[in-house]
Amino acid sequence: GAAMSVDRVYLFQNDFSNPAQPCTHQRFEWNSGNAYPQLNNPLLQYLPLKAYESYSSLLASGQHVSAIVNEINDPQHKALLHSQYILSVLFVPVIVKGSFWGFICFYNCTKEAEWSSVQLSVLRSYTSTLANAIENKIAETEQTEWKTRYELVASASGQVLYDYDIQTGNILWGGNIEEVLGYSPVEMGDINRWSELIHPDDRIRSTDALTYSEAHMLPYDQVYRFLAKNGQYL
């Protein structure tokens, strides 16, 4: 906000939980101190995207939108901006995983302003970085949720569960691994360690089947004997 010489910066997050009435919510605000804070303004929550379709459609396609408020033709949008004492605006979309996640708003309340191509280029780079951070956070949350589900299932059924990351060869071990096999998750290690602990008579068949499943994106469903820490095969 300071670098852009604006008075407010908002971050809006879209909500598509109701496909018939998609809306957007203000989540964060930066304020220069020269304008009234609006973070708790109820008018900036549950804003219907369809009511501002001329803007939201452009943002959804990855384009930025800028305007001098007095030159805006849409009376509803102009009235909303005037209620916040805004003179000029810039909206930059945040695209996460190819979807319209939300947008950043830059508002001038003390002067009418237009933004240069250099500023727009920097902002697009910034929002791309922000989108990557959001995508990583979503992936992290999903992984945590899946691990929690696996742990609950494993605890109830007495099973050993593991997620194999094909890209890295890492394995996320869970369930009753110590009770069933005697190893800690650290001792189990990665895909190479998994292969070593398979019974020699089952190893080639099991690893070949995994290679085939990876290559053809098919489910992996095998029965094999596995070496427990006490020396017995299960």
C-alpha positions in Angstrom: 0.0 0.0 0.0 2.8 2.4 0.9 4.7 1.5 -2.3 1.6 2.2 -4.4 0.9 5.4 -2.6 -2.7 4.4 -2.0 -4.9 4.9 1.1 -6.4 1.4 1.4 -5.6 -2.1 0.3 -8.3 -4.8 0.6 -8.1 -8.6 0.1 -11.3 -10.2 -0.9 -11.9 -14.0 -0.9 -14.7 -15.4 -3.1 -17.3 -17.9 -1.8 -18.8 -20.4 -4.3 -20.4 -22.6 -1.7 -23.8 -21.6 -3.1 -23.4 -21.8 -6.9 -26.6 -20.0 -7.4 -25.4 -17.0 -5.4 -21.6 -16.7 -5.5 -20.3 -13.9 -3.3 -17.1 -12.3 -2.0 -16.0 -11.3 1.4 -13.4 -8.7 2.6 -10.8 -10.5 4.6 -7.9 -8.0 5.3 -7.3 -4.3 5.1 -4.2 -2.2 5.0 -4.8 1.5 5.8 -2.5 4.4 5.3 -4.1 6.3 8.2 -5.5 8.9 5.8 -8.8 7.1 5.3 -11.5 5.6 7.5 -10.9 1.9 8.2 -13.5 -0.4 6.6 -12.5 -3.9 7.8 -15.6 -4.3 9.9 -18.0 -2.7 7.4 -20.9 -5.2 6.9 -21.4 -3.8 3.4 -18.2 -5.5 2.4 -19.3 -8.9 3.3 -21.5 -11.2 1.2 -21.1 -9.0 -1.9 -22.9 -10.8 -4.7 -20.5 -11.4 -7.6 -23.4 -11.4 -10.1 -24.3 -7.8 -9.1 -20.8 -6.7 -10.3 -20.5 -9.1 -13.2 -18.9 -6.6 -15.5 -16.0 -6.5 -13.1 -16.0 -10.0 -11.8 -16.0 -11.6 -15.2 -12.9 -9.6 -16.2 -11.1 -10.5 -13.0 -12.1 -14.2 -13.4 -10.4 -14.2 -16.7 -7.2 -12.9 -15.1 -7.5 -9.2 -16.1 -7.1 -6.3 -13.8 -9.7 -3.5 -13.6 -9.0 0.1 -12.8 -11.4 3.1 -12.8 -12.0 6.7 -11.7 -15.0 6.4 -9.5 -16.8 9.4 -11.0 -16.5 7.8 -14.4 -18.1 4.5 -13.4 -21.4 3.8 -15.2 -22.7 1.2 -12.8 -24.8 3.2 -10.2 -24.7 0.4 -7.6 -20.9 0.1 -7.7 -20.4 3.8 -7.8 -22.6 4.3 -4.7 -20.7 1.6 -2.8 -17.4 3.2 -3.5 -18.7 6.7 -2.8 -19.9 5.4 0.6 -16.3 4.6 1.4 -15.0 8.0 0.1 -13.1 6.3 -2.7 -12.0 8.4 -5.8 -10.1 5.8 -7.8 -9.8 2.0 -7.7 -7.6 -0.9 -9.0 -8.7 -4.5 -8.8 -6.1 -7.3 -9.4 -7.3 -10.9 -9.5 -5.8 -13.7 -7.4 -6.0 -17.0 -9.4 -5.4 -20.2 -7.4 -5.2 -23.5 -9.2 -6.7 -21.9 -12.3 -9.7 -20.7 -10.4 -10.9 -17.2 -9.4 -10.0 -17.3 -5.7 -10.4 -13.6 -5.0 -8.9 -10.2 -5.7 -6.8 -7.4 -4.2 -8.3 -3.8 -4.2 -6.2 -0.6 -4.2 -8.1 2.5 -3.3 -7.3 6.2 -3.4 -9.4 8.4 -1.2 -7.4 11.6 -1.4 -6.8 11.9 -5.1 -7.8 10.5 -8.5 -5.0 8.3 -9.8 -4.1 6.0 -12.6 -1.5 3.2 -12.5 1.4 2.7 -14.8 2.3 -0.4 -16.7 5.4 -0.9 -14.4 3.2 -0.8 -11.3 0.7 -3.2 -12.9 3.5 -5.6 -13.8 4.8 -5.6 -10.2 1.3 -6.2 -8.8 0.7 -9.1 -11.1 4.0 -10.6 -9.9 3.0 -10.0 -6.3 -0.5 -11.5 -6.7 1.1 -14.6 -8.4 3.4 -15.0 -5.3 0.3 -14.6 -3.1 -1.6 -17.2 -5.1 1.3 -19.7 -4.8 1.3 -19.2 -1.0 -2.4 -19.8 -0.8 -2.1 -22.9 -3.0 0.6 -24.3 -0.7 -1.5 -23.6 2.3 -4.5 -25.4 0.8 -2.3 -28.4 0.0 -0.9 -28.4 3.5 -4.4 -28.3 5.0 -5.6 -31.0 2.8 -2.7 -33.2 3.7 -3.3 -32.7 7.4 -7.0 -33.4 7.0 -6.3 -36.7 5.1 -3.7 -37.7 7.7 -6.2 -37.2 10.5 -8.8 -39.3 8.6 -6.3 -42.0 8.1 -5.3 -42.0 11.7 -8.9 -42.3 12.8 -9.5 -45.2 10.4 -6.3 -47.0 11.4 -7.0 -46.6 15.1 -10.4 -48.1 14.7 -9.3 -51.0 12.5 -5.8 -51.8 13.8 -4.3 -51.2 10.3 -1.1 -49.8 9.1 -1.7 -47.0 6.6 0.8 -45.1 4.4 0.7 -42.5 1.7 3.4 -42.9 -1.0 4.5 -39.7 -2.8 5.4 -40.8 -6.3 7.3 -37.6 -7.1 9.7 -37.8 -4.2 9.6 -41.4 -3.1 8.7 -40.3 0.5 6.2 -42.3 2.5 3.9 -40.8 5.2 3.4 -43.6 7.6 0.4 -43.7 9.9 -2.0 -45.9 11.8 -1.0 -48.5 14.3 2.5 -48.9 12.7 4.4 -49.4 16.0 1.8 -51.8 17.5 1.6 -53.9 14.3 5.1 -53.8 12.9 7.2 -52.5 15.9 8.8 -49.7 13.9 8.6 -46.0 14.4 7.6 -43.9 11.4 11.2 -42.7 11.2 12.6 -46.2 11.1 10.3 -47.1 8.2 11.8 -44.5 5.9 11.0 -44.1 2.2 10.0 -46.3 -0.7 13.4 -48.0 -0.8 13.1 -49.0 2.8 9.6 -50.3 2.1 10.9 -52.5 -0.7 13.7 -53.9 1.5 11.3 -55.1 4.2 9.1 -57.1 1.7 9.8 -60.8 1.8 12.4 -61.7 -0.9 9.9 -64.1 -2.6 7.3 -61.3 -2.9 9.5 -58.4 -3.6 9.9 -58.5 -7.4 6.2 -59.1 -7.9 5.1 -56.3 -5.5 7.6 -53.7 -6.8 6.9 -54.5 -10.5 3.2 -54.2 -9.8 3.8 -50.7 -8.2 5.8 -49.6 -11.3 3.0 -50.7 -13.5 0.4 -48.9 -11.4 2.4 -45.7 -11.5 3.0 -45.9 -15.3 -0.7 -46.5 -16.0 -2.3 -44.5 -13.2 -4.0 -47.6 -11.8 -4.9 -48.7 -8.2 -2.2 -50.7 -6.4 -3.7 -53.7 -4.8 -1.2 -56.4 -3.7 -0.7 -58.9 -0.9 2.8 -59.4 0.3 4.7 -60.5 3.4 6.3 -57.7 5.4 9.2 -58.0 7.9 8.3 -56.8 11.4 10.9 -55.5 13.8 10.8 -58.7 15.8 12.0 -60.7 12.8 8.6 -62.3 11.8 6.9 -61.8 8.5 3.3 -60.5 8.6 
